[in-house]
C-alpha cells in the first residue's frame, strides 16, 4: 500500500494495488473509490483530508 499526501490540495491518495483504474465511484463529495476492471478496490482518494480523515499532518 502507498500513501501520498498532496499538501496544496489537502488530499490523500491511498493506493492498494498498482493496476489501472477502470472506474471511480463517489462515496460522498470528499471520498472516491478507484476500482479495477473486475470491480476490486485498488485505491481511495480523500479530499479535505485533515478534517475528513481526522488526522494531523504529523501523522502523515
VOBA-1610 file (N, C-alpha, C; in pm, whole numbers, padded with zeros to 5 digits, always signed):
BEGIN
Unk+00084-00117+00000Unk+00000+00000+00000Unk+00089+00124+00000Unk+00049+00222-00078Unk+00119+00350-00083Unk+00023+00460-00038Unk+00078+00556+00034Unk+00002+00671+00078Unk+00072+00795+00026Unk-00003+00879-00043Unk+00052+01005-00093Unk-00034+01119-00041Unk+00029+01221+00015Unk-00042+01338+00062Unk-00002+01458-00023Unk-00102+01529-00073Unk-00081+01648-00155Unk-00122+01769-00072Unk-00022+01836-00015Unk-00048+01946+00078Unk-00123+02061+00013Unk-00093+02090-00114Unk-00156+02204-00180Unk-00307+02188-00196Unk-00355+02064-00203Unk-00499+02040-00215Unk-00557+01968-00093Unk-00473+01939+00006Unk-00515+01866+00127Unk-00586+01735+00090Unk-00519+01660+00003Unk-00575+01536-00050Unk-00483+01419-00019Unk-00542+01307+00021Unk-00467+01184+00042Unk-00509+01084-00065Unk-00409+01019-00124Unk-00433+00911-00218Unk-00377+00784-00156Unk-00463+00686-00133Unk-00422+00554-00084Unk-00425+00459-00203Unk-00312+00397-00232Unk-00306+00300-00342Unk-00287+00161-00282Unk-00383+00074-00306Unk-00377-00063-00253Unk-00315-00160-00352Unk-00323-00128-00479Unk-00266-00213-00584Unk-00226-00126-00701Unk-00122-00167-00771Unk-00075-00092-00888Unk-00139-00150-01014Unk-00265-00115-01034Unk-00339-00158-01151Unk-00407-00036-01211Unk-00439-00042-01338Unk-00509+00070-01400Unk-00648+00090-01338Unk-00685+00215-01320Unk-00818+00248-01269Unk-00917+00233-01384Unk-01018+00151-01362Unk-01122+00130-01461Unk-01242+00220-01434Unk-01271+00240-01303Unk-01388+00318-01264Unk-01362+00385-01130Unk-01414+00504-01115Unk-01408+00575-00987Unk-01550+00598-00940Unk-01576+00558-00814Unk-01709+00577-00756Unk-01702+00682-00645Unk-01794+00776-00650Unk-01802+00879-00548Unk-01884+00826-00431Unk-01823+00825-00314Unk-01894+00785-00192Unk-01967+00905-00134Unk-01899+01017-00127Unk-01959+01146-00095Unk-01874+01252-00162Unk-01898+01378-00133Unk-01827+01483-00207Unk-01677+01488-00177Unk-01630+01411-00080Unk-01489+01414-00042Unk-01418+01279-00052Unk-01489+01171-00076Unk-01429+01038-00078Unk-01464+00966-00207Unk-01359+00915-00274Unk-01375+00845-00401Unk-01301+00711-00396Unk-01362+00608-00451Unk-01301+00475-00457Unk-01261+00446-00601Unk-01140+00395-00619Unk-01091+00355-00751Unk-01100+00203-00762Unk-01161+00157-00869Unk-01181+00014-00891Unk-01111-00031-01018Unk-01067-00157-01019Unk-01010-00212-01142Unk-01122-00267-01230Unk-01087-00329-01340Unk-01186-00379-01436Unk-01273-00490-01378Unk-01227-00557-01271Unk-01306-00663-01207Unk-01387-00612-01088Unk-01383-00481-01063Unk-01458-00424-00953Unk-01386-00429-00819Unk-01257-00465-00821Unk-01178-00471-00697Unk-01129-00332-00658Unk-01131-00305-00529Unk-01083-00178-00477Unk-00931-00172-00491Unk-00882-00071-00562Unk-00738-00056-00579Unk-00687+00077-00525Unk-00778+00167-00488Unk-00735+00294-00433Unk-00849+00375-00377Unk-00811+00477-00299Unk-00911+00566-00239Unk-00852+00706-00235Unk-00934+00804-00267Unk-00894+00944-00258Unk-00980+01012-00154Unk-00915+01086-00064Unk-00986+01161+00040Unk-00948+01307+00025Unk-01045+01389-00011Unk-01024+01533-00023Unk-01053+01598+00112Unk-00991+01713+00138Unk-01002+01781+00268Unk-00963+01683+00378Unk-00850+01618+00356Unk-00808+01503+00437Unk-00787+01535+00584Unk-00733+01650+00616Unk-00705+01680+00756Unk-00831+01682+00841Unk-00942+01725+00783Unk-01067+01724+00859Unk-01150+01599+00834Unk-01154+01550+00711Unk-01238+01434+00677Unk-01187+01304+00737Unk-01055+01286+00740Unk-00998+01161+00789Unk-00957+01171+00935Unk-00979+01288+00996Unk-00948+01309+01137Unk-00802+01275+01167Unk-00714+01330+01086Unk-00570+01308+01104Unk-00502+01442+01122Unk-00375+01438+01158Unk-00298+01561+01161Unk-00178+01545+01070Unk-00117+01654+01034Unk-00006+01649+00938Unk+00112+01568+00990Unk+00135+01567+01119Unk+00246+01490+01175Unk+00226+01341+01155Unk+00100+01297+01143Unk+00071+01157+01127Unk+00093+01107+00985Unk+00122+01197+00893Unk+00143+01155+00754Unk+00280+01109+00740
//
